[in-house]
Amino acid sequence: MSFKFEKLTVWNKALELSDEIDKIALTFPKLEMYSLSSQAKRAADSVVLNIAEGSTLQSNVEFKRFLVIANRSAIEVVACLHIAIRRKYIQQEQFKLLYDNYLSLVKQIQALINSLK
């Protein structure tokens, strides 16, 4: 048996990116443990969790609502990446790779939102 969300491409991509954010957040200075590291990890996890939670509901209206929240959380991750690069916690290559992946994810989530009637 599987859950609906486990079959969604956007959920699987969000899960992979959440793992990547977790890895880089662990490299941030200790002083960021309860601030930027935590915020980035929580936002990345929120994308995954909102897609999963929304997919289990009965109506597309409710699913859309959760997907919008997931998209906002993905954009929050991007903002965290901007802070991380400004503070020199990550390299430009890491930033670009994650930025591009989150941009793609946001577009995919938006396409899913648009496909729901």
N, C-alpha and C positions, 0 to 999 in steps of 0.2 A: 504494500500500500504506500502511496505517496501523496503528499499534499500538493495542491494546485500551484502554489508559489515555487515549488522545487523545479517545476518544468519551465518557469519563466526565464527567458534569456536575461532580462534586466535584473532579476533577483540574483542569478548566478554571477553576473558581472559585478554587481554591487558587493556580493560576498567576497569575491576575489580582491576587489579594491579595498575593502575593509581590512583584509589581511595585510595588504601593502601599507596602509596607513598605520596599522598597529606596529608593523616592523620599523617604519621610520620614526614614529613617535617614541619608540624605545631608545632611539639614538639622541633625542633632544636632551639638553642639559637637565640635571636634577631639579633645578629651580622651576622648570616648566612642568614638573610631574603633575601638579594639581591645577594647572592652568591650560596652556596651549596643548600639551600632550593629551591630557584628559579630554579637552574640548574636541580636538580633531578625532580622537577615537570614538567618542560618543556620537558625534555627527555622522561619521562613517557607518557606525553600527545602526544608527537611526534609519539610514537609507534602507538597509537590509530588513530591519524589523518592521518598518512601515509598509514596505511592499508585501511582506509575508502577512502581516495582520490584515491589511486591506483586501488581500486576495481571498480571504476566507469569508467575507461578508456576502450577503445575498444580493445586494444591489450594486449596479455599476456606479451610481452616484456616490455611494460610500467608498467604493474602491478608488474612484477618482480623487476623493478627498484625501485619502491616505497616500496616493501617488503624488499629489501636490506637496504634501508634507515631506515625502521622500526626496522630491526634487529640491525643496528648500534646504534640506539637510545636506544634499550633495553640493549645493552652492556654498553652504557654510564650510564644508571641507575645503573647497577651493579658496575661500577667504583665509582659512587657517594655513593653507600652503603659501599664500602670499606673505603672511606674517612670518612663517618659517624661513622663507628665502630672504626676506629683508633682514632677519636676525642671523642669517648665515648658518641656520641649523641644517639646511639641505642644500645640495648642489643644484645648479641650473638644469642639469640633465634629469635629475629626479623630479624637479618641479615640472618641467615640460612634459615628461612622460605621464605623471599623475594628472596634471592639468588637462592634457589631451584626452586621457581616459575618462575623467569626470565630465568633460564637455560632451564626449560621446554618450556617456551614460545619461546625462540630463536630456539629451536629444532623444534617446531611446525611451526614456520614461515619458517624455512629452508626447512622443508618437503613440505610446500605449494609451495615454490619457485621451488623445484625439480619436483613437480607434473605438473607444467605449461610447456606446450610444446612451 
